[in-house]
Amino acid sequence: MNLSDQFSPFVRAMVAAALVGGILVLIFWAGPVLVPIMLAWYLAALSLPGYFWLHRRGLKSGLAMLILVFVLLIVSVAIAVLVVVSVDSLQSGVDKYMRGLDDLASGLQMKLDEAGIRINTSSMSGSGALGQMLRAFLAAFPDVIMNFFFSLVLVAFFLLESPRFYRLVKEDLKERPILSEMPSVMKTAITYFGIRTRLNLLTGIGFALWLVLLGVDYAALWGVLTFVLSYIPYIGLFTAMIPPAILALAEFGLLHGLLVVIGAGVINLLIENVLEPTYTGKKLNLSPSVVFVSFFVWGWLLGPIGALLSMPITVLLMLVLGRHGSTQWVAKIIGRE
């Protein structure tokens, strides 16, 4: 008789829940160490298709990997410089935007009072909810940038070691129950992440061009933010649009702020409901409710980077759980199909 047969399903479920809870507590405790490592792993996974592309062009493995690491470093430094310069300039001029929000709230309050409508518009002021939201975004950037730079160093090592790790898992560890499945799981995951990267590039460029057309400041910064956050389906773009929408409100008024929101909604609809299902298919189509829950859970456990990594973590869980008969029901809950 198996040990599991000696206990009722309820007891087994309680034991599993306790184990999951213990693992989550350990993840929360080890968050400062796990965050840059997990981010580095994710960036390395996004970069591997470039290595395979170079390898197919006839370059030797070592040379292809060195070129990839060099290109990744150049692109990352360029993006980091753009973010640092833009955020520094934005922080220097944040008082101007706060005054704009104050003027907007005062003008709106006067018009409502003249119409006999009693609504408190203080949340739109520089000291209200919108102002605090903009300051919160700015405060989160330094921590994210520090984690990003540390992860960048790890990415270089991960990429240089990836051929050895791949051979090790494929040959020496192929009899291990979980590790033997990792090449297949990682291949599917990397394919999905590569598709998301191309879609995110379209999203970021499209939203940045829309902001340039509207005249919103720092459109390139918001385009980069949109590209990064769009790895979180459904809610990433709407999160990225908050700072430019606040700036549009402060600079130009309600109409421009509304146009920013409408543009983000149209782009999100086209990408998530038209292009994304066409490229990824039904097998990797995540449940919207699970995406929302994982976004808040991993954001609570690991901070802003955890929220960003919620999608790849969820995808990997769905792929691993879907390969075992006893856990396929959990994979079906995570995915739409």
Buried (B, 14 or more C-beta within 10 A) or exposed (E): EEEEEEEEEEEEEEEEEEEEEEEEEEBEEEBEEBBBBBBBBBBBBBBBBBBEEBBEEEBEEEEBBBBBBEEBBEEBEEBBEBBEEBBEEBEEEBEEBBEBBBBBBBEBBEEBEEEEEEEEBEBBBBBBEBBEBBBEBBEEBEEBBEBBEBBBEBBBEBBBEBBEEBEEBEEEBEEEEEBEBBBEBBEBBBBBBBBBBEBBEBBBEBBBEBBEEBEBBBBBBBBBBBBBBBBBBBBBBBBBBBBBBBBBBBBBBEEBBEBBBEBBEEBBEBBBEEBBEEBBEEEBBBBEEBBBBBBEBBBEBBBBBBBBBBBBBBBBBBBBBBEEEEEEEBBBEBBBE
